[in-house]
Amino acid sequence: MQINIRRAGSTTILDLTGPLVLGAPQQDLRRAVEEVIANGARRLAINLGGVSHMDSSGIGELVRTFTLVRREGGRSILFAPNKQVLMLLKMVRLDSVLDIVDDEAAAVAGD
């Protein structure tokens, strides 16, 4: 998995590309989130547009990220999931727990 980190105002955006699955991809996301949190980021937007597919470990890592950011007094937003990823998140009912929006503009709104 490739992770590009960039800023848009006070929002740190993580652009993910590739599968979000058990192993290196999941660990890469964990390290990237821990790094940006350690550097003071409190508003994260995770771009799922490039995520081809996800397994339960990927879902777990998104929940972990949501929890970690909230514990630090921040907010995490997921945006642009493809149909398959969105359907998976809805199937496990995380669409009612996690903030999921359609695009980057909605993710950084109010920034």
NUZA-478270 format. One record per residue (C-alpha): residue in three letters; x, y, z. Coordinates in Angstrom, 2 decimals. Example, Ala and Ser with C-alpha at 12.3 -4.5 7.8 and 13.67 -1.06 7.14 Angstrom:
<recs>
aa  px  py  pz
ALA  12.30  -4.50  7.80
SER  13.67  -1.06  7.14
</recs>
This chain:
<recs>
aa  px  py  pz
MET  0.00  0.00  0.00
GLN  1.16  3.49  -0.80
ILE  0.29  6.33  1.56
ASN  0.71  9.96  0.55
ILE  0.39  12.47  3.39
ARG  -0.57  16.07  2.63
ARG  -2.26  19.05  4.27
ALA  -5.36  21.05  3.37
GLY  -5.72  23.83  5.92
SER  -5.74  22.22  9.36
THR  -6.68  18.81  7.94
THR  -4.05  16.14  7.35
ILE  -5.06  13.99  4.39
LEU  -3.82  10.44  3.94
ASP  -4.25  9.24  0.35
LEU  -4.28  5.42  0.35
THR  -3.55  3.39  -2.78
GLY  -3.77  -0.40  -2.94
PRO  -5.43  -3.07  -0.81
LEU  -5.99  -2.40  2.89
VAL  -5.44  -5.91  4.22
LEU  -3.66  -7.84  6.97
GLY  0.10  -7.46  7.05
ALA  2.24  -4.67  5.65
PRO  -0.65  -2.49  4.33
GLN  -2.40  -2.46  7.69
GLN  0.88  -1.83  9.53
ASP  1.81  0.97  7.10
LEU  -1.45  2.76  7.83
ARG  -0.97  2.32  11.57
ARG  2.54  3.81  11.41
ALA  1.40  6.73  9.23
VAL  -1.49  7.58  11.58
GLU  0.71  7.33  14.68
GLU  3.29  9.57  13.00
VAL  0.86  12.34  12.05
ILE  -0.79  12.21  15.50
ALA  2.66  12.45  17.15
ASN  3.34  15.49  14.95
GLY  0.22  17.24  16.24
ALA  -2.43  16.42  13.66
ARG  -5.90  16.30  15.22
ARG  -8.06  16.38  12.10
LEU  -7.47  13.48  9.70
ALA  -9.15  12.77  6.40
ILE  -8.45  9.35  4.92
ASN  -8.90  9.09  1.17
LEU  -10.19  5.59  0.39
GLY  -10.58  6.33  -3.34
GLY  -7.47  4.32  -4.21
VAL  -8.25  1.36  -1.93
SER  -8.98  -1.57  -4.24
HIS  -10.29  -3.86  -1.50
MET  -10.25  -4.31  2.24
ASP  -10.41  -7.21  4.69
SER  -11.37  -7.36  8.36
SER  -7.89  -6.22  9.40
GLY  -8.26  -3.13  7.24
ILE  -11.64  -2.42  8.78
GLY  -10.15  -2.91  12.23
GLU  -7.35  -0.46  11.44
LEU  -9.86  2.19  10.35
VAL  -11.76  1.72  13.62
ARG  -8.48  1.88  15.57
THR  -7.59  5.12  13.76
PHE  -11.02  6.60  14.54
THR  -10.63  5.68  18.22
LEU  -7.04  6.95  18.50
VAL  -7.83  10.30  16.88
ARG  -10.93  10.77  19.02
ARG  -8.96  9.91  22.18
GLU  -6.49  12.66  21.23
GLY  -9.37  15.14  20.96
GLY  -9.52  15.09  17.18
ARG  -11.70  13.91  14.34
SER  -11.16  11.44  11.53
ILE  -13.17  11.37  8.33
LEU  -13.15  8.75  5.58
PHE  -13.88  9.89  2.06
ALA  -14.35  8.65  -1.50
PRO  -14.66  4.88  -0.87
ASN  -15.41  2.84  -3.98
LYS  -18.70  0.90  -4.11
GLN  -17.16  -2.34  -2.85
VAL  -15.44  -0.72  0.14
LEU  -18.52  1.35  1.02
MET  -20.73  -1.74  0.80
LEU  -18.35  -3.59  3.14
LEU  -18.40  -0.73  5.67
LYS  -22.21  -0.65  5.49
MET  -22.43  -4.43  5.83
VAL  -20.61  -4.29  9.17
ARG  -22.65  -1.17  10.08
LEU  -19.65  1.10  10.46
ASP  -21.27  3.72  8.25
SER  -23.31  4.72  11.31
VAL  -20.21  4.96  13.54
LEU  -17.45  6.34  11.31
ASP  -17.67  9.67  9.48
ILE  -17.84  8.76  5.79
VAL  -18.32  11.44  3.13
ASP  -18.35  11.39  -0.66
ASP  -15.37  13.56  -1.53
GLU  -12.42  15.61  -0.32
ALA  -14.36  18.88  -0.37
ALA  -16.84  17.46  2.15
ALA  -14.01  15.97  4.23
VAL  -12.22  19.30  4.67
ALA  -15.38  21.45  4.92
GLY  -15.42  23.59  8.02
ASP  -11.65  23.48  8.15
</recs>
